[in-house]
Structure formats: structure tokens, C-alpha cells
Amino acid sequence: MSTIGAMLRKAWHYWCKSIGQKAFQDDLRADRVAIIRTVWVVLHIVTCVFIIAHNGIRMNLWSF
């Protein structure tokens, strides 16, 4: 179980680096900012998927 936790911490560390610099020196506050940034990234991805799906339906690439 500890190896999974270590892998998740490492993945979280890399993800935080990928979404921007650390906002605060305090880890708790920095993690909160990273969560907000993550929600923002997911929102953009979901929006793009809906735009692509809508255009695919309008162009008759998919039929529902």
C-alpha cells in the first residue's frame, strides 16, 4: 500500500509542476491552488469534448 501512496504522491507532484509554479510555500495552500487549477483544466477538456461532439453531430459524422 505504501508503494501506491508513494506513486500517487509522485504523480501529484508531477501534475502540480505541469499546471504551473507553486503558488505558496505552504503545502496545504499550494495543494488547494493546484486543485483549483486541475478543475479548470478538466473543465476545458470537457468543454472541448462537447464542442467536438456537437460539431460531429451537426456535420453528420455521428448519428444519434
C-alpha positions as CSV (number, residue, x, y, z in Angstrom):
1,M,0.0,0.0,0.0
2,S,2.8,2.4,0.7
3,T,4.2,2.0,-2.8
4,I,0.9,3.0,-4.3
5,G,0.8,6.0,-1.9
6,A,4.3,7.0,-2.9
7,M,3.4,6.6,-6.6
8,L,0.3,8.8,-6.1
9,R,2.4,11.5,-4.3
10,K,4.9,11.4,-7.1
11,A,2.2,11.7,-9.7
12,W,0.6,14.6,-7.8
13,H,4.0,16.3,-7.6
14,Y,4.5,16.0,-11.4
15,W,0.9,17.1,-12.1
16,C,1.4,20.2,-9.9
17,K,4.6,21.0,-11.8
18,S,2.8,20.7,-15.1
19,I,0.0,23.1,-14.3
20,G,2.2,25.9,-13.1
21,Q,4.6,27.0,-10.4
22,K,3.9,26.5,-6.8
23,A,1.6,29.3,-5.6
24,F,2.6,29.2,-1.9
25,Q,5.4,27.8,0.1
26,D,2.9,26.2,2.5
27,D,2.0,22.8,1.0
28,L,-1.7,22.9,2.1
29,R,-2.4,26.2,0.4
30,A,-0.3,25.2,-2.6
31,D,-2.4,22.0,-3.0
32,R,-5.6,23.9,-2.8
33,V,-4.5,26.1,-5.7
34,A,-3.4,23.0,-7.6
35,I,-6.9,21.5,-7.1
36,I,-8.5,24.7,-8.5
37,R,-6.1,24.6,-11.4
38,T,-6.9,21.0,-12.0
39,V,-10.7,21.7,-12.0
40,W,-10.0,24.5,-14.6
41,V,-8.1,22.1,-16.9
42,V,-10.7,19.4,-16.6
43,L,-13.4,22.0,-17.4
44,H,-11.6,23.0,-20.6
45,I,-11.2,19.4,-21.7
46,V,-14.9,18.6,-21.1
47,T,-15.9,21.7,-23.0
48,C,-13.7,20.8,-25.9
49,V,-15.2,17.3,-26.0
50,F,-18.7,18.7,-26.1
51,I,-17.8,21.2,-28.9
52,I,-16.2,18.4,-30.9
53,A,-19.2,16.1,-30.3
54,H,-21.7,18.8,-31.3
55,N,-19.8,19.6,-34.5
56,G,-19.6,15.9,-35.3
57,I,-23.3,15.6,-35.0
58,R,-24.0,18.7,-37.0
59,M,-21.7,17.5,-39.8
60,N,-23.4,14.1,-39.8
61,L,-20.2,12.3,-38.8
62,W,-22.1,10.6,-36.0
63,S,-25.8,9.9,-35.8
64,F,-27.6,9.8,-32.5
